[in-house]
Amino acid sequence: MIKKTALLLLLLVATTVTFAQEETTNVPTPNYRQAAKFSPDNLKKIVHSTSVRPNWLKKGNKFWYQYKTTEGANYYLVDADRGTKTKLFDNAKMAKWLTLITKDPYDAKHLPRLNFKFVKNETAIRFRVTSKEKVAVVDDKKEEKEEKEVENDTITKDSTKVKKPKKAPKKENKVYYLEYKLGGNGLTIINNKKEDENRKRWANIAPDSSVVLFSKQHNLYWMDKANFLKAIKDEKDTTIVEHQWTKDGVENYSYGGGSWGENNETKEENKDKRKGIRGHWSHDSKKFVYQRSDSRDLKDLWVINSVAKKRPTLETYKYHMPGEKEFSKSEILVFDIPAKDVLSVKLDSTVQQSISVYSAPTKKMNYSDDFIPSLLLSKKGKIYFSSTSRDRKKVTVNVADINTGDVKTLITEELNTYVEAKDIVLFNNEKEIIQWSERDGWAHFYLYDADGNLKNQITSGSYHSNNFVGVNEKERTLFFTANGVTPDQDPYYEHLFKINLNGTGLKNLNKGDFTTNTSMSDSNQFFVSNYSRVNTVPKSELRSSNGRVVLKLEEADLSALMATGYKFPEPFKVKADDGITDLYGVMYKPFDFDETKSYPLLEYVYPGPQTEAVNKSFSVSMNRLDRLAQVGFVVVTLGNRGGHPDRSKWYHNYGYGNLRDYGLADKKYVAEQLADQHSYIDINKVGIFGHSGGGFMSTAAMLVYPDFFKVAVSSAGNHDNSMYNSWWSETHHGVEEVKDADGVISYKYDIDKNQTLAANLKGKLMLVTGDVDNNVHPGATIRMANALIKANKRFDFMMMPGQRHGFGSMTEYFFWLKADYFSKHFLGVEATNVDMLEMNRAVPKH
């Protein structure tokens, strides 16, 4: 009996070992080498241009662009009217000319990056090239210095005057400012001057260049053109005459001169410097409209940079948290340039509201201008602006008289959740207005007269009208982008449309089962269309305003990428947790994928509601998901109800009032559906990760569904939304306006926080934050850690020293930290080497 029992025990042990071995061999081995191959630095070597970025010219419907492939970069000039595309110059000849002039060797495939400026009525281009030759630094104040040196060129040594030894002149690389006449046979040297810094950051130049405004010591100053030219040459020139206009400016109630991102020491050092002031000019340069904000009552917030200097530096800034009674008070001021008077627009200062002045759109042909003034929307002495209530449920479109400050409300929008708005369009000699609105549950355009009377709805139907592109006043047609117009197509695929202003004649101008990114000429006659999906090669073409293909422009060169073994990701469509709503996602697999193995599933999440982190077009930015998959995971990114705004208002506002949990059920249900569809997904190993809102969501998932989500890496998360900025939190979650018996208004705000569920944690959680994150304060992550400690939970915590919200220079380090964590807990392999070997291999040793 004893022998039989022993035999049974031996068989049981042997079977258990076999099963364990099978399970081990069925799990992918972490492939760090493969993930390292697709680092951002490596991708730069094999993937170059993926879209055409047109630089529209002022004459005709022409543009130039640069496009880079594995054969080098080429520059093209396109004449849309003629339907022609030609090289701007011959690369081999340009290399020869540059070599002859600079004495630096070039060839056709290896030209320097050229930034053009079209000149001489757009018949020639000018650009600068920096050579390797060293020359003495040109000093515009040389004569003045030499005079002083002559006076003080001796020293006394042993009672004898001797000449001072001359210092060796400073050297710098020689610069060539060159001109190429289109179709010519050589280059002309214009001069050897470096590019003038004539666009001083502090200078707000009037449209007619007659006056320059700036901020200094919190007040508004001005100088004329002659003195500004002196400042361009030498900002410290003591002969510069500047004039102080205002005297009541103080910190946090100033006229320009913001200090966002400066620590307290730097702020003190820069307090007397000229700084910028943003505002809107009248088209005749006679008025300057400035929106002044009083934030003095807002409470301070702080971050400390422990690695900045010898002593850790403190950074103090104003930060409005949800529900706080204090609020920035806005006013609109009109500065009369000739008269030097100031007028206040008549706003109701008793209500809490946000103000935004509408700008005139900048023409694409002017993008390369030396300075681009911000102009008022109206050319006729009117100030159009919007006002948004504190609870974001009411938005008005208003117009103020620039001479009297009188205000008239033209359009009012009200909803029970929150009102989203875009800039209005003013056209037909300012007799008509186009407004974007979600009033019927979908985003559409509406036509009004100048007095705010509705004429008709322009677009309508179960789709999302997105951005205004242009209007043909003569033909009375509107050009706009939209999502979800084509049934059974991914609703996030964006296309360009046109429609008659009376609501008839809707037409898709770049059809296809892909998403597009477009750039239309100022004439509204042609547009460049870049198109792809995540699983197709990006292509670019030129089309007419009727949708006709004029030219095939480019197809991205992915040959070197494919040679590495790269494989496109896979789009998918599933149902939300309600079993009705369609959700769209993308699946990323290891390039050495083996369907016989069992892969952990990682969900990359960002809850929105202002966007969803789901790629729709091919881009190397997908790399952060592709790379992680190479370690040995199936990685998915997907939408959720309450996410992306480019669908119905219902979909977008699904999470209103429940900003912690609204997307979690969908994330769980999608993982279950994918596991049912694909045998290679291990439903017992579901991980989740995300940054910012995704950091908040990934931790929430671990706590709301602790038996489902097993591992999470949560970075820069707003775990406690009661301390995140009021705009995001009050808008998307909601804030209640409460009025007491005396009519005093307060704001009631309540939201679920991650730390209240800390006791639910069962899986493995890593929290990461930057210590100088002035967007999502590190205190949110620290509060989460505090709650976990009090709940007696083991977890991991990493602070990124000196890093802001995006982790900056430590982004690559963070990637491998995340890879290590998921590898350890899902693949059973822990990286124990003290060195980040994959990072070290990429760094040359000298």
Beta strands, then each sheet from edge to edge (+ up, - down):
strand 1: 55-56
strand 2: 62-69
strand 3: 72-79
strand 4: 84-87
strand 5: 117-119
strand 6: 124-136
strand 7: 154-157
strand 8: 160-163
strand 9: 171-181
strand 10: 188-191
strand 11: 204-205
strand 12: 211-216
strand 13: 219-224
strand 14: 243-244
strand 15: 280-281
strand 16: 287-294
strand 17: 300-305
strand 18: 313-318
strand 19: 329-336
strand 20: 341-344
strand 21: 353-357
strand 22: 382-389
strand 23: 394-401
strand 24: 407-414
strand 25: 425-427
strand 26: 432-437
strand 27: 444-449
strand 28: 454-457
strand 29: 464-472
strand 30: 477-483
strand 31: 494-500
strand 32: 507-508
strand 33: 515-520
strand 34: 526-532
strand 35: 539-544
strand 36: 549-555
strand 37: 570-575
strand 38: 582-588
strand 39: 599-604
strand 40: 634-638
strand 41: 681-691
strand 42: 709-715
strand 43: 736-739
strand 44: 745-748
strand 45: 764-770
strand 46: 796-800
sheet 1: 1+ 2- 3+ 4-
sheet 2: 5+ 6- 9+ 10-
sheet 3: 7+ 8-
sheet 4: 11+ 12- 13+ 14-
sheet 5: 15+ 16- 19+ 20-
sheet 6: 17+ 18-
sheet 7: 21+ 22- 23+ 24-
sheet 8: 25+ 26- 27+ 28-
sheet 9: 29+ 30- 31+ 32-
sheet 10: 33+ 34- 35+ 36-
sheet 11: 37+ 38- 40+ 39+ 41+ 42+ 45+ 46+
sheet 12: 43+ 44-
end
